[in-house]
Amino acid sequence: MQPSNPLLPPLLLCLLVTLRHATAADGCLAAEREALLGFKAGFNLAGDGGGSNPMSLWQGQDCCGWPGVACRNATGRVVALDLHGWELQATGRRTISSSLLALTQLRRLDLAGNDFSSSRFPELSFRKLRYLDLSFTAFSGGRLDPLANLSSLHYVDLTEALSPGSYRIDHLRWLSGLPDLTHLDLSGLDLANVSDWFSPVISLNRLEALYLEECNLSTIPISSATVNLSSLVVLDLYNNSIATVLPDWLWNLTSLVHLNLFQSGFAGPVSEAIGDLTSLESLDLRYNSLNGSIPSSISKLTGMVEMFLHANDFGGVVSEAHFSNLTNLEYLWLSWNDRLSVSLRRNWEPPFQLTEVGLGGVLVGPQFPAWLKSQTGIRRLDLWGSGIEGALPEWLWHNVSSAVNISVDLSGNRITGKLPPSLEFTKLTELTLGSNLLEGPLPTELPASLGSLSLDNNSFSGHLPPWPYLNALSLENNKLEGSISSLCQSTSLQLLVLSNNKFTGEIPHCLGESSRGLQSLNLGNNGFSGTIPSSIRFLTGLTDLELSNNGVSGEPLLLLENCTMLSYVDLAENRFTGIIPHWIGDNLPALIYLRLRSNMFSGQIPTELAKLQSLQILDLASNNLSGAIPATIGNISAMASSQATIFLLHPIDLHVYSKGQDMYYRQSPDLVNSLDLSSNSLVGDIPEGIGDLASLGSLNLSRNRLTGKIPQSIGGLALIESLDLSMNLLSGNIPESLSSLTFLSYLNLSYNNLSGEIPSGHQLQTLEDPSIYMNNPYLCGPPVSKSCSSNVTVTETESSEKEYGKNNSDLVWQCISTILGFVMGFWIFCGVIFFKDRWRHAYFSGMDKLFDGIFRQ
């Protein structure tokens, strides 16, 4: 046996090391490089001319150095592919499955934030995959079942991984193949058809985070002895429709740190057992229907940082006992629980330092809560509608000067007194003091940080100071006066509400130049005069324009041609003139509310008005409009659809003349649609298309010169409540279809030439006032006093009238003949005795004897 060569082992070792380094130096395997290039070919990179997308850098032999690709150093095998947020757009239906199957060692796959809407959900077979993120990819169809083959998965995020309606998910049984799963996010997937989503989920006993936001869940077991989610740290059921009480097993999840049941439909009380969730740091139960008292056991949640309990139906009293141990609390929200009150001693010292306080709509007053004096780090303070009375404490202004970027809402209380002469020393970002009892002058200076100021519905007086930094200002319903020229210094305004004050003078021309970002402009109910400034045309982002009840003149509509985002226009009760331009239907497509009443607009109503498909309220009453009602009026789809609702950027008083009176709404979603063309000089027939406006609640065509019959299609106004066709020249019968309008509560057909029997039945039986039909001489039947039998026709009635007229004529001629005979006889007698002396003497001698005999007797 020959002795072994002592140099052989070291040589072999060097050879192996050299080979390994050679493999690493050569980069990834050729097959995997080709797989990645094939995957790249499935995306549209044609628009990436500048090479800004990281995938455009996938070039060269070493794919391990490409962006988003990670390899194991020892083998050069691809183990991770991370394209998160690259905003790629896939072009093929099987972009993933057909291209990436060669990456058999893949452990992490993140394709989140890319567009796979043209591709089906992939049938993945990566046995070693531990991390899968396909969130916001919007695959079109496919099956989730193959995910059960990825048995090594620890993390799965499928948030909005499927396009809505592209695939009907009817089970989650595939979860049973993922025993090691710790993170599961199915948010945005429609699970409404999954009869049992709960059992597969609770089988994942290693689960630490469960996100099921907006999954259309409607059921959840109330009690279950088999729930074994002791490792669960995060439970998120945001925005579902579960509509049941809080489940008993919830209080056994003692490892929970974050519990989010925001707007999930839960009702009933919160158990005192919530105090057992001692690891809880974030509790979000807002926007449910929870009631009863807030458990005092929440004081055991010593790690609590965020507590959101607002917008429920909690009642009872919250006291110091609830907060005694919450030393880490930063966010406290109890707002919108109007049966809840907070009772804390004036000298109580909180154990926490709050960042946000939400007690709006909760009884806190009448005194301003003194415990807030110690909360010097507050950045948001909501105490609206909290029953606070009296003057604000001086220390409040000191606190808002030391805090950084603080928002304060104290509206809807009974706060009295005056504001400081200057607020420049504060660090306010928003200040809302509307609907209080404040008075006196406005502060002359505001901090540059203040973006929004709302002081509406108070009694402030004096002039408007120059406030150059604001982007939102609301001062409606005060006693302010004078010019508003100080606004010329404001260059950032987006919302300006000055209605219901005593401002005078002209609307400054600078308004449309210095604040071109203005979106909402409300100057209604003041004393403005002069001509509307032409600079209004520069407000191309304007959505709301309210100038009603002033004395402004000019032709405003011609200035709005470029204001294509307008949804609300109220120019009523001014001195405006001009025509309604034909381009209004094309240039103002978003228009919802158009009120031009009580001006001097003239010309015809353009047929293009029917192109305003979102129009819900149209009021052109009391102008000088002429011509016919456009036959296309029935094409306004918002007035024909019961689904349309008004939504405006800023709440505005909506004026509707209905049921014979002015009615006011405050941006109400159930607001009736209205069409008012009354008090003009319109002629012609009522168009048949009017009956297509099925969701119209109020129709007023009174005080015009309309002729013809009331169209039978009027019965199509299924939701009509108020119908006024009075003071026209309408004729013919009242259509029977009118009796089918079951919501009709106000009707006026007076002062027309209507004839025949008044329809009866249904809703018309409740309208018993005869004045509804007055001055229509040929109408008969209840509720008017004139009766009509079954055989009486309009023709017979007219014949009777003619016969009556003939008899009257004969009587007149008889009277005339008698009078003429008397006159002729009298003058013949006088002529005879005048020309015949003997007859004259004999007549008067006889008369003398007659009178003498009478006197002697």
Helices and strands as residue ranges (DSSP letters): H 8-26, H 30-40, G 54-57, G 63-65, E 69-71, E 78-82, H 97-100, E 108-110, E 131-133, G 145-149, E 155-157, G 173-177, E 183-185, H 198-202, E 209-211, E 234-236, G 248-252, E 258-260, E 267-268, G 272-276, E 282-284, E 289-293, G 296-300, E 306-308, E 313-318, H 320-323, E 331-333, E 339-342, E 356-358, G 370-374, E 380-382, E 389-391, H 394-402, E 406-409, E 414-417, E 428-432, E 437-440, E 452-454, E 459-462, E 472-474, E 479-482, G 485-489, E 495-497, E 502-506, H 511-514, E 520-522, E 527-529, G 534-538, E 544-546, E 553-554, G 556-559, E 568-570, E 575-579, H 584-587, E 593-595, E 600-604, G 607-611, E 617-619, E 624-628, G 631-635, H 637-640, E 653-658, E 661-666, E 673-676, E 681-684, G 688-692, E 696-700, E 705-706, G 712-716, E 722-724, E 731-732, G 736-740, E 746-748, E 753-757, G 762-766, G 770-773, E 778-780, H 794-835, H 837-856
